[in-house]
Amino acid sequence: MTSSQLRQALTELNGERDLVLAFADVPSPVPGLASLEVKRAMLIPDEADHLVKVTDGKAVYVIDADRVAWMRIGLKA
């Protein structure tokens, strides 16, 4: 997946949905469980660095689009 494709897929994030990303080819203490969960995620608009970034309002997460295996965008519980 390219950064542009990932950014397009994440446009639904407006702070009302949770995001779960699973990554391929990333070392993990538990094989096959390299993932990231962001509660109430918001996509940060494209900046000069062109990195894909999401935030929960407390931290900013930079996403490597090439390593995203799948994602789940859902309403918060």
Phi and psi in radians as a Rosetta constraint file:
Dihedral C 1 N 2 CA 2 C 2 CIRCULARHARMONIC -1.521 0.35
Dihedral N 2 CA 2 C 2 N 3 CIRCULARHARMONIC 2.887 0.35
Dihedral C 2 N 3 CA 3 C 3 CIRCULARHARMONIC -1.059 0.35
Dihedral N 3 CA 3 C 3 N 4 CIRCULARHARMONIC -0.685 0.35
Dihedral C 3 N 4 CA 4 C 4 CIRCULARHARMONIC -1.125 0.35
Dihedral N 4 CA 4 C 4 N 5 CIRCULARHARMONIC -0.730 0.35
Dihedral C 4 N 5 CA 5 C 5 CIRCULARHARMONIC -1.146 0.35
Dihedral N 5 CA 5 C 5 N 6 CIRCULARHARMONIC -0.728 0.35
Dihedral C 5 N 6 CA 6 C 6 CIRCULARHARMONIC -1.129 0.35
Dihedral N 6 CA 6 C 6 N 7 CIRCULARHARMONIC -0.793 0.35
Dihedral C 6 N 7 CA 7 C 7 CIRCULARHARMONIC -1.015 0.35
Dihedral N 7 CA 7 C 7 N 8 CIRCULARHARMONIC -0.734 0.35
Dihedral C 7 N 8 CA 8 C 8 CIRCULARHARMONIC -1.084 0.35
Dihedral N 8 CA 8 C 8 N 9 CIRCULARHARMONIC -0.749 0.35
Dihedral C 8 N 9 CA 9 C 9 CIRCULARHARMONIC -1.151 0.35
Dihedral N 9 CA 9 C 9 N 10 CIRCULARHARMONIC -0.511 0.35
Dihedral C 9 N 10 CA 10 C 10 CIRCULARHARMONIC -1.589 0.35
Dihedral N 10 CA 10 C 10 N 11 CIRCULARHARMONIC 0.060 0.35
Dihedral C 10 N 11 CA 11 C 11 CIRCULARHARMONIC -1.095 0.35
Dihedral N 11 CA 11 C 11 N 12 CIRCULARHARMONIC -0.318 0.35
Dihedral C 11 N 12 CA 12 C 12 CIRCULARHARMONIC -1.308 0.35
Dihedral N 12 CA 12 C 12 N 13 CIRCULARHARMONIC -0.215 0.35
Dihedral C 12 N 13 CA 13 C 13 CIRCULARHARMONIC -1.330 0.35
Dihedral N 13 CA 13 C 13 N 14 CIRCULARHARMONIC 2.030 0.35
Dihedral C 13 N 14 CA 14 C 14 CIRCULARHARMONIC -2.367 0.35
Dihedral N 14 CA 14 C 14 N 15 CIRCULARHARMONIC 0.354 0.35
Dihedral C 14 N 15 CA 15 C 15 CIRCULARHARMONIC 1.585 0.35
Dihedral N 15 CA 15 C 15 N 16 CIRCULARHARMONIC -0.012 0.35
Dihedral C 15 N 16 CA 16 C 16 CIRCULARHARMONIC -1.895 0.35
Dihedral N 16 CA 16 C 16 N 17 CIRCULARHARMONIC -0.096 0.35
Dihedral C 16 N 17 CA 17 C 17 CIRCULARHARMONIC -2.210 0.35
Dihedral N 17 CA 17 C 17 N 18 CIRCULARHARMONIC 2.656 0.35
Dihedral C 17 N 18 CA 18 C 18 CIRCULARHARMONIC -1.612 0.35
Dihedral N 18 CA 18 C 18 N 19 CIRCULARHARMONIC 2.674 0.35
Dihedral C 18 N 19 CA 19 C 19 CIRCULARHARMONIC -2.179 0.35
Dihedral N 19 CA 19 C 19 N 20 CIRCULARHARMONIC 2.319 0.35
Dihedral C 19 N 20 CA 20 C 20 CIRCULARHARMONIC -2.158 0.35
Dihedral N 20 CA 20 C 20 N 21 CIRCULARHARMONIC 2.206 0.35
Dihedral C 20 N 21 CA 21 C 21 CIRCULARHARMONIC -2.064 0.35
Dihedral N 21 CA 21 C 21 N 22 CIRCULARHARMONIC 2.381 0.35
Dihedral C 21 N 22 CA 22 C 22 CIRCULARHARMONIC -1.976 0.35
Dihedral N 22 CA 22 C 22 N 23 CIRCULARHARMONIC 2.439 0.35
Dihedral C 22 N 23 CA 23 C 23 CIRCULARHARMONIC -2.007 0.35
Dihedral N 23 CA 23 C 23 N 24 CIRCULARHARMONIC 2.469 0.35
Dihedral C 23 N 24 CA 24 C 24 CIRCULARHARMONIC -1.677 0.35
Dihedral N 24 CA 24 C 24 N 25 CIRCULARHARMONIC 2.626 0.35
Dihedral C 24 N 25 CA 25 C 25 CIRCULARHARMONIC 1.023 0.35
Dihedral N 25 CA 25 C 25 N 26 CIRCULARHARMONIC 0.653 0.35
Dihedral C 25 N 26 CA 26 C 26 CIRCULARHARMONIC -2.132 0.35
Dihedral N 26 CA 26 C 26 N 27 CIRCULARHARMONIC 2.208 0.35
Dihedral C 26 N 27 CA 27 C 27 CIRCULARHARMONIC -1.040 0.35
Dihedral N 27 CA 27 C 27 N 28 CIRCULARHARMONIC 2.448 0.35
Dihedral C 27 N 28 CA 28 C 28 CIRCULARHARMONIC -2.527 0.35
Dihedral N 28 CA 28 C 28 N 29 CIRCULARHARMONIC 2.558 0.35
Dihedral C 28 N 29 CA 29 C 29 CIRCULARHARMONIC -1.068 0.35
Dihedral N 29 CA 29 C 29 N 30 CIRCULARHARMONIC -0.499 0.35
Dihedral C 29 N 30 CA 30 C 30 CIRCULARHARMONIC -2.015 0.35
Dihedral N 30 CA 30 C 30 N 31 CIRCULARHARMONIC 1.978 0.35
Dihedral C 30 N 31 CA 31 C 31 CIRCULARHARMONIC -0.907 0.35
Dihedral N 31 CA 31 C 31 N 32 CIRCULARHARMONIC 2.292 0.35
Dihedral C 31 N 32 CA 32 C 32 CIRCULARHARMONIC 1.472 0.35
Dihedral N 32 CA 32 C 32 N 33 CIRCULARHARMONIC 0.031 0.35
Dihedral C 32 N 33 CA 33 C 33 CIRCULARHARMONIC -2.044 0.35
Dihedral N 33 CA 33 C 33 N 34 CIRCULARHARMONIC 0.756 0.35
Dihedral C 33 N 34 CA 34 C 34 CIRCULARHARMONIC -1.538 0.35
Dihedral N 34 CA 34 C 34 N 35 CIRCULARHARMONIC 1.719 0.35
Dihedral C 34 N 35 CA 35 C 35 CIRCULARHARMONIC -2.503 0.35
Dihedral N 35 CA 35 C 35 N 36 CIRCULARHARMONIC 2.936 0.35
Dihedral C 35 N 36 CA 36 C 36 CIRCULARHARMONIC -2.407 0.35
Dihedral N 36 CA 36 C 36 N 37 CIRCULARHARMONIC 2.295 0.35
Dihedral C 36 N 37 CA 37 C 37 CIRCULARHARMONIC -2.041 0.35
Dihedral N 37 CA 37 C 37 N 38 CIRCULARHARMONIC 2.237 0.35
Dihedral C 37 N 38 CA 38 C 38 CIRCULARHARMONIC -2.140 0.35
Dihedral N 38 CA 38 C 38 N 39 CIRCULARHARMONIC 1.991 0.35
Dihedral C 38 N 39 CA 39 C 39 CIRCULARHARMONIC -1.349 0.35
Dihedral N 39 CA 39 C 39 N 40 CIRCULARHARMONIC 2.433 0.35
Dihedral C 39 N 40 CA 40 C 40 CIRCULARHARMONIC 0.862 0.35
Dihedral N 40 CA 40 C 40 N 41 CIRCULARHARMONIC 0.911 0.35
Dihedral C 40 N 41 CA 41 C 41 CIRCULARHARMONIC -1.267 0.35
Dihedral N 41 CA 41 C 41 N 42 CIRCULARHARMONIC 2.553 0.35
Dihedral C 41 N 42 CA 42 C 42 CIRCULARHARMONIC -2.295 0.35
Dihedral N 42 CA 42 C 42 N 43 CIRCULARHARMONIC 2.369 0.35
Dihedral C 42 N 43 CA 43 C 43 CIRCULARHARMONIC -1.378 0.35
Dihedral N 43 CA 43 C 43 N 44 CIRCULARHARMONIC 2.269 0.35
Dihedral C 43 N 44 CA 44 C 44 CIRCULARHARMONIC -1.462 0.35
Dihedral N 44 CA 44 C 44 N 45 CIRCULARHARMONIC 2.261 0.35
Dihedral C 44 N 45 CA 45 C 45 CIRCULARHARMONIC -0.959 0.35
Dihedral N 45 CA 45 C 45 N 46 CIRCULARHARMONIC 2.669 0.35
Dihedral C 45 N 46 CA 46 C 46 CIRCULARHARMONIC -0.978 0.35
Dihedral N 46 CA 46 C 46 N 47 CIRCULARHARMONIC 2.293 0.35
Dihedral C 46 N 47 CA 47 C 47 CIRCULARHARMONIC -2.001 0.35
Dihedral N 47 CA 47 C 47 N 48 CIRCULARHARMONIC 3.108 0.35
Dihedral C 47 N 48 CA 48 C 48 CIRCULARHARMONIC -1.019 0.35
Dihedral N 48 CA 48 C 48 N 49 CIRCULARHARMONIC -0.487 0.35
Dihedral C 48 N 49 CA 49 C 49 CIRCULARHARMONIC -1.406 0.35
Dihedral N 49 CA 49 C 49 N 50 CIRCULARHARMONIC -0.224 0.35
Dihedral C 49 N 50 CA 50 C 50 CIRCULARHARMONIC 1.034 0.35
Dihedral N 50 CA 50 C 50 N 51 CIRCULARHARMONIC 0.412 0.35
Dihedral C 50 N 51 CA 51 C 51 CIRCULARHARMONIC -1.445 0.35
Dihedral N 51 CA 51 C 51 N 52 CIRCULARHARMONIC 2.567 0.35
Dihedral C 51 N 52 CA 52 C 52 CIRCULARHARMONIC -1.491 0.35
Dihedral N 52 CA 52 C 52 N 53 CIRCULARHARMONIC 2.110 0.35
Dihedral C 52 N 53 CA 53 C 53 CIRCULARHARMONIC -2.278 0.35
Dihedral N 53 CA 53 C 53 N 54 CIRCULARHARMONIC 2.448 0.35
Dihedral C 53 N 54 CA 54 C 54 CIRCULARHARMONIC -2.216 0.35
Dihedral N 54 CA 54 C 54 N 55 CIRCULARHARMONIC 2.770 0.35
Dihedral C 54 N 55 CA 55 C 55 CIRCULARHARMONIC -2.461 0.35
Dihedral N 55 CA 55 C 55 N 56 CIRCULARHARMONIC 2.712 0.35
Dihedral C 55 N 56 CA 56 C 56 CIRCULARHARMONIC -1.911 0.35
Dihedral N 56 CA 56 C 56 N 57 CIRCULARHARMONIC 0.143 0.35
Dihedral C 56 N 57 CA 57 C 57 CIRCULARHARMONIC 1.606 0.35
Dihedral N 57 CA 57 C 57 N 58 CIRCULARHARMONIC -0.231 0.35
Dihedral C 57 N 58 CA 58 C 58 CIRCULARHARMONIC -1.951 0.35
Dihedral N 58 CA 58 C 58 N 59 CIRCULARHARMONIC -0.551 0.35
Dihedral C 58 N 59 CA 59 C 59 CIRCULARHARMONIC -2.522 0.35
Dihedral N 59 CA 59 C 59 N 60 CIRCULARHARMONIC 2.781 0.35
Dihedral C 59 N 60 CA 60 C 60 CIRCULARHARMONIC -1.954 0.35
Dihedral N 60 CA 60 C 60 N 61 CIRCULARHARMONIC 2.322 0.35
Dihedral C 60 N 61 CA 61 C 61 CIRCULARHARMONIC -1.983 0.35
Dihedral N 61 CA 61 C 61 N 62 CIRCULARHARMONIC 2.179 0.35
Dihedral C 61 N 62 CA 62 C 62 CIRCULARHARMONIC -1.675 0.35
Dihedral N 62 CA 62 C 62 N 63 CIRCULARHARMONIC 2.189 0.35
Dihedral C 62 N 63 CA 63 C 63 CIRCULARHARMONIC -1.837 0.35
Dihedral N 63 CA 63 C 63 N 64 CIRCULARHARMONIC 2.259 0.35
Dihedral C 63 N 64 CA 64 C 64 CIRCULARHARMONIC -1.527 0.35
Dihedral N 64 CA 64 C 64 N 65 CIRCULARHARMONIC 1.745 0.35
Dihedral C 64 N 65 CA 65 C 65 CIRCULARHARMONIC -1.011 0.35
Dihedral N 65 CA 65 C 65 N 66 CIRCULARHARMONIC -0.607 0.35
Dihedral C 65 N 66 CA 66 C 66 CIRCULARHARMONIC -1.113 0.35
Dihedral N 66 CA 66 C 66 N 67 CIRCULARHARMONIC -0.407 0.35
Dihedral C 66 N 67 CA 67 C 67 CIRCULARHARMONIC -1.749 0.35
Dihedral N 67 CA 67 C 67 N 68 CIRCULARHARMONIC -0.071 0.35
Dihedral C 67 N 68 CA 68 C 68 CIRCULARHARMONIC -1.231 0.35
Dihedral N 68 CA 68 C 68 N 69 CIRCULARHARMONIC 2.104 0.35
Dihedral C 68 N 69 CA 69 C 69 CIRCULARHARMONIC -1.572 0.35
Dihedral N 69 CA 69 C 69 N 70 CIRCULARHARMONIC -0.738 0.35
Dihedral C 69 N 70 CA 70 C 70 CIRCULARHARMONIC -2.812 0.35
Dihedral N 70 CA 70 C 70 N 71 CIRCULARHARMONIC 2.907 0.35
Dihedral C 70 N 71 CA 71 C 71 CIRCULARHARMONIC -2.524 0.35
Dihedral N 71 CA 71 C 71 N 72 CIRCULARHARMONIC 2.726 0.35
Dihedral C 71 N 72 CA 72 C 72 CIRCULARHARMONIC -2.275 0.35
Dihedral N 72 CA 72 C 72 N 73 CIRCULARHARMONIC 2.186 0.35
Dihedral C 72 N 73 CA 73 C 73 CIRCULARHARMONIC -1.987 0.35
Dihedral N 73 CA 73 C 73 N 74 CIRCULARHARMONIC 2.141 0.35
Dihedral C 73 N 74 CA 74 C 74 CIRCULARHARMONIC -2.581 0.35
Dihedral N 74 CA 74 C 74 N 75 CIRCULARHARMONIC 2.868 0.35
Dihedral C 74 N 75 CA 75 C 75 CIRCULARHARMONIC -1.201 0.35
Dihedral N 75 CA 75 C 75 N 76 CIRCULARHARMONIC 2.516 0.35
Dihedral C 75 N 76 CA 76 C 76 CIRCULARHARMONIC -1.163 0.35
Dihedral N 76 CA 76 C 76 N 77 CIRCULARHARMONIC 2.621 0.35
